[in-house]
Amino acid sequence: MTENLQANVSSVQAENEASLLDFLLVLTKHKKKIIGLPILAGAIAVAISLSLPDEYTATLKIAPSKNAPTYNWLLNNDQLVEEVSKELKLTEHYGTKGRKATRKEMAKSFKVTLNAKDGYLDVNATDASPEFAAQLANRMGAVLQKNLYNMRLLDVSKQRYDLETRREMARTNKLKFDHQIKGGDLAPIIALFSPADRYSIISLAAIQAEATLQGQSTVAGSAGTGSDLMQSELVRIQDQLSNLQRLLADNLKKRASAVNAGLWIAAADALQQQAYWSALIERLDSRISLLKKQEHDELKMTLAEVPDEKSGPKRALIVLLSAIAALFSAVLWAFIAEAIVKSRENLASSALLGKIAAAWHAK
């Protein structure tokens, strides 16, 4: 039994050696192509890679955020890409014709990736001009920031939009009452108001404006300690407002007896309305400014600097890969060619054996 086992092992070793020798034989028979083709491919790759322009990559970094998927989606959005393309005249820069061709070129030179090392979202722009690469990356960041507000994709952007919409309404109303108190029958009556009357009306309007915003903030806020404090502040403002309204009404009644009571009340109302909308605009501006800061803090970016080192093309890698691909192709071709030759030899041998058998059986 031991002798049979040794014989089997020897047989396997002999087959392996024969297979290795067959492999070496094929390589040796086609050595010129196997050696020459990679050299030729490498030489062509060298010539092509040297003709390629140097490339520079600028990177704008966006700090880790829960909104990173939103940023990524928007940076690859056709609307944003088209906006940047028009602003930087990318069609002329790339020498393309039509939007589709320009976007294809931009897709080659612009990529957004999540940096696994630091968690930042990297906005990479590559171009033959280092200055233009930095300009493209930074422009994408600026348009991203603008569109986050325009498309109201963040909660803070929605709040800012709501306040700016209300401010526009308040501005329209203020202009209407500006016209009333400066012209018509009310202007002479308002000129009779004492500084104390004016101060009381303006103070009343300011408190009303603050009460309006505090009340809406309380309604919009969630239940909790913060909301309780806002409710307490709102009650205090409303008490102050009621007291001031009573004092002002008593004073106006006394003053109205000297002139037309209807015109006096209308003048006081117009002045109060104008002051109210002015105060509301002032307070809305303050809140909008705060939301803008929060919106800016929500999207924290480190602007791209002009790169001073080349990022490509990787000429050595291009040559190496070309040579390896050519070597693999040459070896594969050698074995295919050898298999075809053997197949033909086997067919010829089979045909010859057939003729011999036919001659043997012939009478």
C-alpha positions as CSV (number, residue, x, y, z in Angstrom):
1,M,0.0,0.0,0.0
2,T,2.9,2.3,0.8
3,E,4.4,1.6,-2.6
4,N,1.1,2.5,-4.3
5,L,0.9,5.8,-2.3
6,Q,4.4,6.7,-3.3
7,A,3.7,5.9,-6.9
8,N,0.6,8.2,-6.9
9,V,2.6,11.0,-5.3
10,S,5.3,10.6,-7.9
11,S,2.7,10.6,-10.6
12,V,1.2,13.9,-9.4
13,Q,4.6,15.5,-9.1
14,A,5.5,14.4,-12.6
15,E,2.2,15.9,-13.9
16,N,2.8,19.2,-12.1
17,E,6.3,19.3,-13.5
18,A,5.0,18.6,-16.9
19,S,2.4,21.3,-16.6
20,L,5.0,23.8,-15.4
21,L,7.3,22.9,-18.3
22,D,4.4,23.2,-20.8
23,F,3.7,26.7,-19.3
24,L,7.3,27.7,-19.7
25,L,7.4,26.3,-23.1
26,V,4.5,28.4,-24.3
27,L,6.0,31.5,-22.8
28,T,9.4,30.8,-24.4
29,K,7.8,30.2,-27.8
30,H,6.1,33.5,-27.7
31,K,8.8,35.4,-25.8
32,K,9.2,38.2,-28.4
33,K,5.5,39.2,-28.2
34,I,5.4,38.7,-24.4
35,I,8.4,41.0,-23.9
36,G,7.9,43.3,-26.8
37,L,4.2,44.2,-26.4
38,P,4.5,45.5,-22.8
39,I,7.6,47.6,-23.8
40,L,5.7,49.0,-26.8
41,A,2.6,49.7,-24.7
42,G,4.7,51.4,-22.0
43,A,6.4,53.6,-24.6
44,I,3.1,54.7,-26.0
45,A,1.8,55.3,-22.5
46,V,4.8,57.5,-21.8
47,A,4.2,59.6,-24.9
48,I,0.5,60.0,-24.2
49,S,1.0,60.8,-20.5
50,L,3.7,63.4,-21.2
51,S,1.2,65.1,-23.6
52,L,-1.4,65.4,-20.9
53,P,-1.6,68.8,-19.1
54,D,-0.8,69.0,-15.4
55,E,-3.8,69.0,-13.1
56,Y,-4.4,70.7,-9.8
57,T,-7.1,69.8,-7.2
58,A,-8.6,72.4,-4.8
59,T,-10.7,71.2,-1.8
60,L,-13.4,73.0,0.0
61,K,-14.2,71.3,3.3
62,I,-17.7,71.2,4.9
63,A,-17.7,70.4,8.7
64,P,-19.5,67.2,9.9
65,S,-23.2,67.9,10.2
66,K,-26.5,66.0,10.4
67,N,-27.4,67.8,7.2
68,A,-24.4,66.3,5.2
69,P,-26.8,64.1,3.0
70,T,-28.7,67.3,2.1
71,Y,-25.5,69.1,1.3
72,N,-24.3,66.2,-0.9
73,W,-27.6,66.0,-2.7
74,L,-27.7,69.7,-3.4
75,L,-24.1,69.9,-4.6
76,N,-25.0,67.3,-7.2
77,N,-28.3,68.9,-8.1
78,D,-28.7,69.9,-11.7
79,Q,-30.1,73.3,-10.8
80,L,-27.0,74.2,-8.7
81,V,-24.6,72.8,-11.2
82,E,-26.3,74.8,-14.0
83,E,-26.1,78.0,-11.9
84,V,-22.3,77.6,-11.3
85,S,-21.8,76.7,-15.0
86,K,-23.4,79.9,-16.1
87,E,-21.6,82.1,-13.5
88,L,-18.2,80.7,-14.3
89,K,-18.9,80.3,-18.1
90,L,-17.8,76.7,-18.0
91,T,-18.9,76.1,-21.6
92,E,-16.3,78.5,-22.8
93,H,-13.7,77.3,-20.2
94,Y,-14.1,73.6,-21.3
95,G,-14.6,74.4,-24.9
96,T,-17.8,72.3,-25.1
97,K,-21.0,72.7,-27.0
98,G,-24.3,72.4,-25.1
99,R,-25.2,71.8,-21.5
100,K,-24.9,68.1,-21.6
101,A,-21.3,68.2,-22.8
102,T,-20.4,70.8,-20.3
103,R,-21.9,68.7,-17.4
104,K,-20.0,65.7,-18.5
105,E,-16.7,67.7,-18.4
106,M,-17.7,69.1,-15.0
107,A,-18.5,65.6,-13.7
108,K,-14.9,64.7,-14.5
109,S,-13.4,67.6,-12.7
110,F,-15.8,68.0,-9.7
111,K,-16.5,65.4,-7.0
112,V,-18.0,65.4,-3.6
113,T,-16.7,62.8,-1.2
114,L,-17.1,61.9,2.5
115,N,-13.6,62.0,4.1
116,A,-13.6,58.9,6.3
117,K,-10.5,60.3,8.1
118,D,-12.1,63.4,9.6
119,G,-15.8,63.1,8.7
120,Y,-15.7,66.2,6.6
121,L,-17.5,66.5,3.3
122,D,-14.8,67.3,0.7
123,V,-15.8,69.3,-2.4
124,N,-12.9,68.6,-4.8
125,A,-12.4,70.6,-8.0
126,T,-9.7,69.7,-10.5
127,D,-8.4,71.8,-13.4
128,A,-5.3,72.6,-15.4
129,S,-5.4,76.1,-13.7
130,P,-4.9,76.0,-9.9
131,E,-6.6,79.4,-9.6
132,F,-9.7,78.2,-11.5
133,A,-9.8,74.9,-9.5
134,A,-10.0,76.9,-6.2
135,Q,-12.6,79.3,-7.7
136,L,-14.8,76.5,-8.8
137,A,-14.7,74.7,-5.4
138,N,-15.5,77.9,-3.5
139,R,-18.2,79.0,-6.0
140,M,-19.9,75.6,-5.4
141,G,-19.8,76.3,-1.7
142,A,-21.3,79.8,-2.1
143,V,-24.1,78.6,-4.3
144,L,-24.8,75.7,-1.9
145,Q,-25.3,78.2,1.0
146,K,-27.6,80.4,-1.1
147,N,-29.8,77.5,-2.3
148,L,-30.1,76.1,1.2
149,Y,-32.1,79.3,1.9
150,N,-33.8,79.6,-1.5
151,M,-35.1,76.0,-1.4
152,R,-35.7,76.2,2.4
153,L,-34.0,72.8,3.1
154,L,-33.0,73.6,6.7
155,D,-35.3,74.4,9.6
156,V,-33.4,77.7,10.3
157,S,-33.9,78.6,6.6
158,K,-37.6,78.0,6.9
159,Q,-37.8,80.3,9.9
160,R,-35.8,83.0,8.2
161,Y,-38.0,82.8,5.1
162,D,-41.1,83.2,7.3
163,L,-39.7,86.2,9.1
164,E,-38.6,87.9,5.8
165,T,-42.1,87.3,4.3
166,R,-43.6,89.0,7.4
167,R,-41.1,91.8,7.2
168,E,-42.1,92.5,3.6
169,M,-45.8,92.7,4.7
170,A,-44.8,95.0,7.5
171,R,-42.8,97.3,5.2
172,T,-45.9,97.6,2.9
173,N,-48.1,98.6,5.8
174,K,-45.5,101.0,7.1
175,L,-45.3,102.8,3.7
176,K,-49.1,103.2,3.7
177,F,-49.2,104.9,7.1
178,D,-46.1,106.9,6.3
179,H,-48.2,108.5,3.5
180,Q,-51.2,109.1,5.8
181,I,-49.3,110.9,8.6
182,K,-47.3,113.1,6.1
183,G,-50.2,114.2,3.9
184,G,-53.9,114.8,3.8
185,D,-56.0,116.0,6.7
186,L,-54.1,114.2,9.4
187,A,-50.7,115.9,9.1
188,P,-51.9,119.2,10.7
189,I,-53.5,117.3,13.5
190,I,-50.4,115.2,14.2
191,A,-48.4,118.4,14.3
192,L,-50.4,119.4,17.3
193,F,-49.4,116.3,19.3
194,S,-47.1,117.1,22.2
195,P,-43.7,115.3,22.6
196,A,-45.3,113.4,25.5
197,D,-48.2,112.2,23.2
198,R,-45.7,111.1,20.6
199,Y,-43.5,109.3,23.1
200,S,-46.5,107.5,24.6
201,I,-47.8,106.4,21.2
202,I,-44.4,105.2,20.0
203,S,-43.8,103.4,23.3
204,L,-47.2,101.8,23.0
205,A,-46.4,100.6,19.4
206,A,-43.1,99.2,20.5
207,I,-44.7,97.2,23.3
208,Q,-47.4,95.9,20.9
209,A,-44.8,94.8,18.4
210,E,-42.8,93.0,21.0
211,A,-46.0,91.4,22.3
212,T,-46.9,90.2,18.8
213,L,-43.5,88.5,18.3
214,Q,-43.4,87.1,21.8
215,G,-46.9,85.7,21.5
216,Q,-46.1,84.0,18.2
217,S,-42.8,82.6,19.6
218,T,-44.7,81.2,22.5
219,V,-47.2,79.5,20.2
220,A,-44.5,78.1,18.0
221,G,-42.3,76.9,21.0
222,S,-42.7,73.5,22.6
223,A,-43.8,72.9,26.1
224,G,-41.1,73.3,28.8
225,T,-39.3,75.7,31.0
226,G,-38.3,78.0,28.1
227,S,-41.9,78.2,27.0
228,D,-43.1,79.0,30.5
229,L,-40.6,81.9,30.8
230,M,-41.8,83.2,27.4
231,Q,-45.4,83.0,28.6
232,S,-44.5,84.9,31.8
233,E,-42.8,87.6,29.8
234,L,-45.7,87.8,27.4
235,V,-48.2,88.4,30.4
236,R,-45.9,91.1,31.8
237,I,-45.8,92.9,28.4
238,Q,-49.5,92.7,28.0
239,D,-50.1,94.2,31.4
240,Q,-47.7,97.0,30.6
241,L,-49.5,97.5,27.3
242,S,-52.9,97.7,28.9
243,N,-51.8,100.3,31.4
244,L,-50.2,102.4,28.8
245,Q,-53.3,102.2,26.6
246,R,-55.5,103.5,29.4
247,L,-53.2,106.4,30.1
248,L,-52.9,107.3,26.5
249,A,-56.7,107.1,25.9
250,D,-57.4,109.4,28.9
251,N,-54.8,111.9,27.7
252,L,-56.2,111.9,24.1
253,K,-59.8,112.4,25.3
254,K,-58.7,115.6,27.1
255,R,-56.8,116.8,24.0
256,A,-59.6,115.8,21.5
257,S,-62.1,118.3,23.1
258,A,-60.1,121.2,21.6
259,V,-60.4,119.9,18.0
260,N,-62.4,117.6,15.8
261,A,-62.5,114.4,17.9
262,G,-62.8,112.1,14.9
263,L,-59.7,113.6,13.2
264,W,-57.8,113.5,16.4
265,I,-58.5,109.8,17.0
266,A,-57.7,109.0,13.3
267,A,-54.4,110.9,13.5
268,A,-53.5,109.1,16.7
269,D,-54.4,105.8,15.2
270,A,-52.3,106.5,12.0
271,L,-49.3,107.5,14.1
272,Q,-49.7,104.5,16.3
273,Q,-50.0,102.2,13.3
274,Q,-46.9,103.7,11.6
275,A,-44.9,103.4,14.8
276,Y,-46.1,99.8,15.3
277,W,-45.0,98.6,11.8
278,S,-41.7,100.5,12.2
279,A,-41.1,98.8,15.6
280,L,-42.1,95.4,14.1
281,I,-39.7,95.8,11.2
282,E,-36.9,96.7,13.6
283,R,-37.5,93.6,15.7
284,L,-37.9,91.4,12.7
285,D,-34.6,92.7,11.3
286,S,-32.9,91.7,14.6
287,R,-34.3,88.2,14.5
288,I,-33.5,87.7,10.8
289,S,-29.9,88.8,11.5
290,L,-29.7,86.2,14.3
291,L,-31.1,83.5,12.0
292,K,-28.7,84.4,9.3
293,K,-25.9,83.9,11.8
294,Q,-27.4,80.5,12.9
295,E,-27.7,79.5,9.2
296,H,-24.1,80.4,8.6
297,D,-23.0,78.5,11.7
298,E,-25.1,75.5,10.5
299,L,-23.0,75.2,7.3
300,K,-19.4,75.6,8.4
301,M,-17.0,75.6,5.5
302,T,-13.3,75.9,5.1
303,L,-12.7,77.7,1.8
304,A,-10.4,76.0,-0.8
305,E,-6.9,77.5,-1.3
306,V,-5.1,77.7,-4.6
307,P,-3.2,74.4,-4.8
308,D,0.6,74.6,-5.3
309,E,1.2,70.9,-6.0
310,K,0.1,68.9,-8.9
311,S,-2.6,66.2,-8.3
312,G,-2.3,64.5,-11.7
313,P,-2.0,63.0,-14.1
314,K,-0.2,60.1,-12.4
315,R,2.1,59.4,-15.3
316,A,4.1,56.6,-13.7
317,L,0.9,54.7,-12.7
318,I,-0.5,55.2,-16.3
319,V,2.7,53.6,-17.8
320,L,2.8,50.8,-15.2
321,L,-0.9,49.9,-15.7
322,S,-0.5,50.0,-19.5
323,A,2.5,47.7,-19.4
324,I,0.8,45.2,-17.1
325,A,-2.3,45.2,-19.2
326,A,-0.2,44.6,-22.3
327,L,1.7,41.8,-20.6
328,F,-1.5,40.1,-19.5
329,S,-2.9,40.4,-23.0
330,A,0.3,39.0,-24.6
331,V,0.3,35.9,-22.2
332,L,-3.4,35.3,-22.8
333,W,-2.9,35.6,-26.5
334,A,0.1,33.1,-26.4
335,F,-2.0,30.4,-24.6
336,I,-5.0,31.0,-27.0
337,A,-2.7,30.7,-30.0
338,E,-1.1,27.5,-28.6
339,A,-4.5,26.0,-27.9
340,I,-5.5,26.7,-31.5
341,V,-2.4,25.0,-32.8
342,K,-2.9,21.9,-30.7
343,S,-6.5,21.7,-31.7
344,R,-5.5,21.7,-35.4
345,E,-2.8,19.1,-34.7
346,N,-5.4,16.9,-33.0
347,L,-7.8,17.3,-35.9
348,A,-5.0,16.3,-38.3
349,S,-4.1,13.2,-36.3
350,S,-7.7,12.1,-36.0
351,A,-8.1,12.5,-39.8
352,L,-4.9,10.4,-40.4
353,L,-6.0,7.6,-38.0
354,G,-9.4,7.6,-39.8
355,K,-7.7,7.0,-43.1
356,I,-5.5,4.2,-41.6
357,A,-8.6,2.4,-40.2
358,A,-10.4,2.7,-43.4
359,A,-7.5,1.3,-45.4
360,W,-7.2,-1.7,-42.9
361,H,-10.9,-2.6,-43.4
362,A,-10.8,-2.2,-47.1
363,K,-10.8,-5.4,-49.1
